[in-house]
């Protein structure tokens, strides 16, 4: 089953790690997991326009970027939804406050092993407070005129928007050249919707003409596709054909066509309501509520997310009763084991016992534990900076061994008033879990954790006389300490939902009794408008249901991002390095010495960093992309004096020589070229010499990649030689054609393309009628591609 994070970054790219997403979610001021800011039960999380500004259709925001919709977290089928045509309102102090009750509920079935039904879990994903229909702007539709066909679609890349409106035509064809053509084309009658226009220069018969393009999505049965393209809006080729709300996701377009608004609709779970993880679910709605402090009204954009289950297989599912392993592995390391150090010797590594012992239990991803074998074929795992343990001292944990991965099932037993949320039976159990885990830790920051939580438990277990307040408990559970978050985010709690039957259940009377009288009418209507469970089986029984942290839980079910076995890759490469990857001498490959330990270490660090960053810039794994990158690094990232491969380098040139080669001063040999590339000050030649993995050179390129990467390369050019920044520069530059305009990975190696020879043009131009060193790059790229495939 495919799993995706609910949000993307501001450039519309998928986040590649749980930590990146959780940093944003943990920064939310409201809507915390398990207990909200009001001290009441909160079985989900919030994502707001503070952490994710481009997912709010907020006309008041200073937001010039491309809107980025929230997305479905899991493959499944929509079983119920409610669609507001416009915002609902409720009275407060003479005003009508707006809010959205739009939601969509998706049913999914996790089947770790299709043959073992006891390993399955049925669950639901809830997306509440989505923007209503009226929030979505209308965009013009077009169709290709009769008699015309073969109109090529052009690539769209975020930020590539053409000459700004109002800017005069200065003939800047190089800066605003038309995006590269794709292999897809339009024929007569094809329809599309345009979200914006852009002006680009199109070269024809040696002349560049400024032409208006539309940023479009193709329409199929009046539903926009996911991919965006640029296409000409030449009136001789295109005619307008109505308008539509292009940003509205496909499921919502279908719901809108059904014509039922502001009421719960059941879909019957038919084929048309299937959705895929990663496709748009919609944008955040605006929520107005009675304010706090000096503010009469609070106003924010956010969405509420939950993952729920009524499956009777819970909590047995957490114990992995069918022993399904999955494709991700973790290493569970017990406290107190003797640590070993590793020495690299010719052949296999040797491990020697030390006097040190592991001071705390830990759980590591198997990949980060760098598993290797010694000469006796015994497995070893790296569990700390320089500490290793033999395979017999650790336990490999499968993807679905959720209990061992820290997930715990707790149950609310009282079912009483919501005002007792912070004193329910599952709370002491949660604190006990935190205390036990904290006692495993060795760091000073955990030293006070066990007594702190034990004291809270003791006070709650006595007479609940007010010594522990709801806010103190909420703060304790929401604390940002990594250990506490790790435990709390893995709690799975069976609890009555806030969306079921509302005030009629009797569980809210304590809430309304303590409520400011001015807020009662607002809260009554708000709660009635948002209730949905009483109309949606199997939630209509007013029974407690299982609640999971929407992001942390689904991340464990997520398939591992495709990547090859790094250690296997290195072992194969080491054998091939001296001969197959030898130096080219006037077209002839010559043998070189074996790969030394420093180069092997650099290769390992490089591959780990590439794996860490790859899915930030590419949606799918492409072995040819990675092979081409490695071929480039093998040739360009070589410190010949130390025979050191695969590490970022800085060009070995003196200050004096750099001023001759790259400067614009009195000694400059290429003064006009230097000025054209923004090396205008004394010292710029040396300051902006070649660095990194692909030898970034000239100030103009440091300026360009400062904007692209967000790293201040102009002020701190040496940062281009640090591995994380060097990999970022390489991947962004190759993906977007930023080293040489128009020359990107997709052009030569995308789809079914495998043109390694001309792919060299991504970095360097022609030398003697062919791409610079193209034969070498093609040879090494093919060799690396073969090793990658062999290493899966």
N, C-alpha and C positions, 0 to 999 in steps of 0.2 A: 504494500500500500504506500502511495506517495504521501509525504507529509511536507508542509511548507510552513515557514514562519508567517504570522499574520500581517507583517509589515515589511516594506522594503526601504532602502535608504533614499535620500532625497534625489538621487539620480535614477531611481527606478530599478536599481540593481538589488538582487537578492543578498541578504546577509548570509555569511558562510559559517557563522559560529553562534552557538547559544549565548556565549558571554556577551557578544555585541548586542544582541536583542535584549538580554536581561539588564544590561546597563541602562537602556532606555526605559524599560518597564519599572525597574527599581527606582528610577528618578521621578516617577509619577507621584504627585502630592496626594492624590485621592485614589480610591478604588483598589486598595491593597488586598492581597490574597488572604482570605479567611476572616479577617475582621477589618471593617471599613473605618474611615476617620470618625464616624459617629459611634464607634464601639459596638456596632451590630454585626451580625453574621454577614459575610460577603463572600459568596462562593465562586467568584471570578476575579478578573483583573480589568483595569482600564488602560486604554491607549488614547492619549489626547493629542491635541494640536501642539502641545508644548514639546513632546518628544518626537512627534511625527507630523510636522506642519503641513506637508504637501498632500496629506490624506484628508484634509478638511477643505470643503468648498466654501471658504471663509472670505467673503468680499472685503472684510475690514483688514485682513492680514496683508502685510507687505510680502507678497508671494508672487514672484515672477517666474518661478520654475514650473516645470511640467507637473500637473496633478498626478499623484501616485495613489491609486486606490488600495484599500486594504484587500487582503486576499484570503480565499478559503484555505483552512489549515490542513484539511484531509480530504481525500477522495470520498465521495459518498453520494447520497440522494437527498434532495430537499424534501422534507416531510411536511413542513408547515412554514408559513410566513405571514407577516402583516405588513402592509405597505401603506404608509401615510401619503396622501396626495400633497398635503402641506402640513406644517407643524400643528400639533394639537396645543391647546392652551388651558390654563387653570388660573383662577383668580388669586391675587395676593396684593393687599394694600392698594386697591384701586387699579391695579394693572393686570393684564393678561400675560402670564409668563409662558413662553414657548418651550416645547420639548418634543422629542420624537419617540414614538412607540414602535417604529419600524424594526422588524427583526426577521431573521431567517434561521431556521433550525435544520441541520444536516445530520442524517443518520449514516454512520460508517460501521464497517465490520472489519476489525483487525483479525487477520487469519495468519498467524505466524507460520503455521503448517496447514495447508488446505486439507490434508488427510487426517488431522488430529483435532476434532471438533472441541475437545476439552480445553484446547489452547486458545480458543477464539474469545473475543470480547466485542460486544455490540456497544457502541457509545454514540453520543450526540454532541455536535458543536453548535453553540448558540452565539449569534452575532446580534447584539441588541443596541438600540439607539442609532441605527443607520440613518443617513440623510434622507429626507422625503423626496418625492418625485420633483417637487417645485424647485429644489435646490440645484438641479442639474441644468446647466446652460444648454441652449439649443444651438446646433451647428448645421451649416448647409450641406445638403447632399447633392451629388453630381452623378451623371452617367455619361458614358462614351457615346458620342454621336454616331448615327448610322453611317456606314461606309468607312469607318476608321478602326484599325486594330494594330496590334504590335506595339502599343504604347508602353514603354518600359517603366516599371516601378524602380525607384531609387532608394538607396539605403538611408535609414534614419538612425542617427546617433544622438543621444542626449546632449543638449547644449549647442548642436549644430543647427542654427535657426536662420542663417542667411543674413543678408544686409538688413539692418533694422529699419522699420518703417520711418519715413521722414528723412532718412539719410540720402543725400544726393548721390547720383550715379557718377563715381569717380573712376570707373574702369578698373576696380580692384578684383579682377578675375582670379588672381592667385589666392586672395584671402577668402573670397566668397564663391569659389568654383562649385559647380553643381555636384551634389553627392554622387557617388559611384552607382552605376546601374546594377540592378539585380538580374537574375535570369527570368524573373516573373514579368509578365506583360498583361495588358488589358485588351479586351476586344469590344466591339460594338455592343452596347447594351449593358456592359458591366457597371455596377453602381458602387459608390463609396461615399463616406462621410468625412468632411474635413474639419479638424479641430482648430487649425490655425493656418496662416499663409506665411511663406518665406520667399525672399528674392535671392536667386542665385544666377551666376553667369554660366551660360551654355555656349560652348565653342562649336561653331559650325562654319565650314569653309574658311578656316583661319580667322574668324571674327567671333569675339565673345559678346553675347547679348544678354542683358539682365532680364530674367524671366521669372514670373510668379509661379510658385509651386504651392500645392496644398499638402499639409501633413495629414495623411488619411489612414483610415481603416476600411478594408473592403467589407461590403455588405453581402450577407447570405441570408435570404429570407428575412431581410430587414434587421438582422442582428450583426453588429460590428465584430470583425475578427479581433484577435489579440494583438497581432503584429501591426506596427506602424511603418508607413513608407512616405516618401516624397513623390509626388506625381504632378506633371504640368497641369495648370488650369487654363491653358490656351483655349479661348472661347470657340475657336474653329474646330477644336477636338472634343470639348466638353460642354454639356449644358446642365444648368441647375435642375434639380429634381426633388424639390421639397426640402424639409429640414427634420432633424431628429436630435435627441439628447445623446450625443455620441459617448459621453463619459459614463452613461448608465450601463451597468454590467448586464450581460445577456440574460441572467435569470430574472432580473428586475424588469427588463424589457418585456419578457414573457408575462410576468405577473401584472404589469401595467396593461398589457393587451387584454388580460382577463377582465379588467374593469372593476374589481372589488377593492375598495380602499378602507382603511381604518378598522378592519375586522380580521380575525384569524382565518386563514384559508389553509385547508388540508389538500395536499397534491395528489394523494393516491399513490405516491411513490412510483409514478410512471417514468418511462425512459427519458422523456423530455426534461425531467428535473434532475438528471444526474449532473454532478459538478466535479471538477478536478482541483486538487490542491494546487495553489499558485495562481489560479485564475481569479479575476476581480470579484469581490463580494460587495463592494460599494465604498462610500465615503462616510466620515463621521457626521453625526447630526449635532446641531446646536442645542444645548441644554441650559435653560434658565431656571433658577431656583431661588428661594428666599436667601438673602445674603447673610453674611456673618460680620460682626463688628460694625464699622461705619458704612458698609456697602448694603444698600437696600436689596439689590439683586445681584446674584452671581451668574456669570455667563461663561460657558466654555464649550468647546467642541470635544467630544470623546465618543468612544464605542466601548461597550461592555462585552467581554468575552467569557464564555464558560465552556467546559467540557464535562458532560454528565453521563451517567449510566444507570440503568435500572436492571442490568444483566444479573441474574442470580449467580453467574460464575464469578462475580466479584465477592469476596477478595481472593478466591482461589486462583484467579488469573495471575495475581502478583507472584504467586509461588511457582509459576511455570510448571504445572503438573505434568505436562507431556515432555518436559526437558528439551524444548526447542531452543536451538542455539542462536539463530539469526545470523546476520552478516557483520555485526559489530561485536567486539570483545573488549572486556575490561580486565584489569589485573587487581585482585583483592590481596593486599599485603598486610599480614598480621603484625602487631606490635611486638618488639623484643627480639626479632631475628637478627643474627649476626650478618653484618654487611661485608661485602667483598669489593676489592678494587680490580680494575681491568688493565692489563698491559697488552699492547699490540705487539705481536712478534711475527716473524715470517710464518705464513700459514694461518693458523687460527689463533684467536685471542686466548690469553691465560688469565685466570682469576685467582686472587689471593685473599685469604680471610684477614680481617682487621679486628681490632678490639672494640670497634664501635657497634652499637646495636640500633635498630630502627626504633625511634622513640614514640611513634604513634602509628596506629593503623591508617592506611591510606588506600584509596581506590583510584586507579590510573587507567586511561585509555591504553589499550595494548600497544598501539603504535608509538605513543609517547614513551613507553617503557623500553623501546628499542630492542626487541627480542633478538638474540643471537645465539649461535651454538659454538661450543668449544671443540677441540680436537677429538674428544670422546663423544661428540654429538649430543652433549648435555646442554639443555636450554638455560639461558640466563636472561634476567630482566633488570633494566636500569630503573631503580626506584627512588633515587635522589640524585643530587648534583654529580657525585662520583661514586655512589654506592650501588652495588649490584647484588641480586639474590638469585640462587639457583631455582630452577623450575619447581623443585620439590617443596620450596618454602613459600610459594605463592599459590593462589587459586585463580584460574582463569574463569571469568564470569561471563555467561552468554548475555546477549542483548535482552532476552525476555526473562532473565532471572531478576525480576524487579525488586523482590524483597532484599536480595543481596546488594542491589544497587541503591538501597536506602528508602524505597517506597514502603509506606506503612499505612494500613487501613485502620481508621478510627471511626467511632460512631457516636453521634449525639443521641443520648438516651431519653432526655426529658421531654422533648417535643413541646415545650411550654412557651412562655412569653419570650418574644425576641429580645426584650430588655435584659434577659439573663444570658445572652449570647456569650459574654465573656466569662461566664462561670459554669458553662456546660461541661459534661463529663469528659469530652475529648480534650479539653484544654490541659488538665493535669497530665494526661498521657503525652501530649505534645511536649510539654516542658520536661517530662521524664526522658523522652527521646533526645531532646537537646542536651540535657545534662549528661546522659550516657555517652553521647558522641563527643561532647566537650572534654570528658575525662580521657578520651583517647589522644587528644591533642597535646603537643609539647610546647607550643609557642606561648610566650608570656601573655599574649592577648586573650588566651582562653583560660588563664589561671583563675579568674573570678567567675567564670560562667557557671560551673556546677553549683556552687553554694548559692549564687544569685537565683537560679531557677528552682533549686530545692527550697529556698526560703519562700518563694512565691507559692510553690505547691503546698507547703506547710500552712501558710496563711489561708489559702483557699480551702484546704481540707479541714480547717477547724470549724469556725462558725459563720464564715462569710459575713463578717460584721462590718465590712467597708474598709478594712485595712488595705485591701488590694482593689484599686478602682479599675473600671473597664478600660480607661485610657492607658493605665500602666500596663495592663495585659496586652492591649493592642500594640503599644510601643515595644513590648518585649518580643512579640511575635514578628513585628515588622522591622526589627533592628537590622541594620545593614551589614552586620558582621557576617563574613562569608560562611562560617560554620553554621550559624543560626539559619541563614537563608537556605543553605543546602538541605537542612532537615525539614524546615517548614514547607519549602516548595515541593517536597516529596511526600507530604502528608496527603492521603486520600480519605476524605471525610464524608460519611453518610449523614445527611442533614436535610431538614425540610428547606424547600426553596422559597425565596422571596417572591417568585413569580406565580405561586400557586394560591388562588382564591382570595388573596389579599386579606382585608380586615375581617371578612366573614369567618375566617378560621378561628378567631378568638386569640390568636397569638400576638396580635398587635395592640391589644387594649392598653397595655402598660406604656407603649410608645405614644399613643394618642393622649393618654392621661397626662403625660409629662410635657406634651407638645405646646408650644406657644399658640394661643388661641387664634392668632392672626394667620397661622400657617395651616390650620386644620383643613379648610376647604381645598386649599391647593394640594395637600398631601392625599386627601381622600380621592380627588379626581385623578391625580397623577398615578396613584396606586391602582385604581380601577382601570385606567387606560392601558397600563403596562401589563396587567395580568394576562396570561395566555395558557398556562398549564392545564386549567380545567377543561380546555377544549381540545387538547392534543394527547391522544394515547401514546405511550403508556404512562404519561405523567399526570393523568387526570384523577388519580386515586388519592391525592393529598397524602402521599407517603414520602418518607425521607428517601433521597436519591444520592448516589455517589457523586462527589465533586472532585475533579482533578485539576491541578494547576494547568491551564490550557497550553502553555508553551513548554514548560519543563517536562510534563508527562508525554506530550506528543513527540518531543525531541527524542525521547528514548525509543519510540516506535519507528522513528525515521530511518530509512535505509541509509547506509553509509555512502557519503559522496564518493563517486567512483574515482579511484586512484590506485596505482600499482603498488606492489610490495616494495618498499624502498630498499630494504636490506637485500632482497633477492636481486633487485636492479643493480645494486652496487657490486654484489658478488659476480654477476655476469659481466658488468663493465670492467671490473678489475682484470679479468682474464683477457678481454679484448683490447684493453687500453694500449699495450705496447706496440701491437701490430696493426690492428684494424683502425685504431685512432692515432696512428703515427703521424709525423709531420709530413707535409707536402714540400718537396724540394724540386722546383721546376717541373711540376706536374707528376712527380714520382713520389709515392708514399714510402717513407723510411721508418724503420723501427726505432722506438724510443724506450727509455728505462721504464720499469714497472711503476705503477701508481704508488706514490709514497703516502705515508700515514697522514701527513698534513693535508694532502689533496683529497684523500678519502674522507677525512673529517669535514672538509669544506664542501665536498659533494653531498654528504649526508645533510649538513645544515642547509645547503641550497635546496635540496629536494623537499625537505620538511617545510621550508619557508614558501616554496612554490605551491605545495599542497595547501598550506594555510591560506594563501591569498588567491588561488586560482578561481574559486567560485565567487569571489567578489567581482570579477570582471568577465567571467564566461558562464553561461547558463548550463552548458553541457560539456562533458569531457571530450576533448578532441586530441587524440594521440599525436596527430601531425603537428598541431600547435606546439605541444610540449616538446616534441622531437626537434622542431625547428629552433625553439628557444635554447635547448641544450646544445645543439650544434653551434649556435651563435656564441654561447658562453664558452664552449670548449675551445673555440678558435680565438675569441677576443679577450677572455678573462684568463690570461696566462702570465704569471710572473716568472719570466724566463730565467732570471738570476737565481731564483730559489727552486725552480722546477715545480712551481705551485700552481695547480689548476683549480678552476671553479670557485674562485673567490673574487669579490669586487676588487678592482684595481684602480690605481691612479697613474696617469701617464708619467713615465720616467723622463722628465724634461726639466732642465734648469730654468731658473727665472729669466736669465739672459736669453736662452734659446726660445723660451715661450714668447718673449716679447718680439722676437724676430718672426716666429711662425704665426702667432695669433694676435700680436699687439698692433696698435695704431700709432705708436710713438716714432721717434726719429730712427730707430733701428729696424722698423717693421719692413718685412719683405712683401707683405700682402696687405698694405694699409687700407685700401678701399674695401677689400673683402672683410677685414676686421671691423671696420665701421659699420658696414652693412649688417654684420652679425652682432652689433651692439657692444663690441669691445672697444670702448672709446676712451677709457681712463688708463693711466699708467698702472701696470700690474694686472690688468684684466686678462692678459694673455695667460699668465700663470694661474690666476685665480679661477679662471673658467676653462682650464685644460681638461682633457679627457678623463672621465671618472666613471666608476660603476661597473656594471656587467656588460653594457653595450657602448661604453665610452662616450658619455654625454659631453659635448664640446661646444664652446661659444656661449656667451652670455645670453643671447637671444633664446637659446634652447633651455638654459637654466630658468629664464623668465617664463617660458612656455610651460615647463613642467612644474614650476612653482604653482601656477594657476591650476593645472590639471590634478596635481597630487595633494595640494594643500600643504606641502612642505616648503619652508622658506629656503629654497635652494640658492636664491640670490644672496642672501645674507650669510647663509651657512652652506657654501658649496660642497664642503667635505662630507656633508650628510648624504650626498649622492653615492658615496663609497660604503655606506653602511648597508648591510644585507637587506633588511626589510624595505628600505627606501629604494635600493637598486632594483629589487624584484618588482616593486610597484611601478617604477619608471619603465622597466622593460615590458611588463604586461600591458600597461595602459598605452604606451607608445606603439607597440606592435598591434594591439587590438584596434586602435583608432587611426592608424596611419599618421602618427604625429612625428615620427622621425623623418619620413619623407611623405609629403602630402599625396594622398591617393593610393598609397601602397600599404595595405593592411593585411593581416593574416587571412581574413575571410576571402579576399580577392584571389589568393593563390592556394589556400589550403582549406577553405570552407566547403561545406557540402561534400561533393565527391571529388573535389579538386585535390591534386597532389603534386603541385608544381614547385618542388623545392628549389629547382634551378633559378627560376625567376623570383622566388620569394626573397632572395638575397636583396632585391631592390627595396625591401622594407627598411633596410638600414643604409646600404650604400648604393651608389649609382653604377653606371657602366664604366668599364675600363677595357680599352682595346676592343670595343664592340660587343662586350658581353658583361653581365653583372659581375661585380668584383668578387673573385674567388668562388664563383658559383659552383664549380665542379666540387670543390672541397665541401661546401655547405650541403650540396645535394647528397654527396657520399655519406657524410656524418649524420645528416638528418635521417636517411634511410636506415642506417645502422642503429641510431637511437630509437627509431620507431619500432624496429624489430625487438629490441631489448624490452621496451615498454610492454609490448604484447606478450612477451615471454614471462614478464614479471607479475602478471595478474594471477 
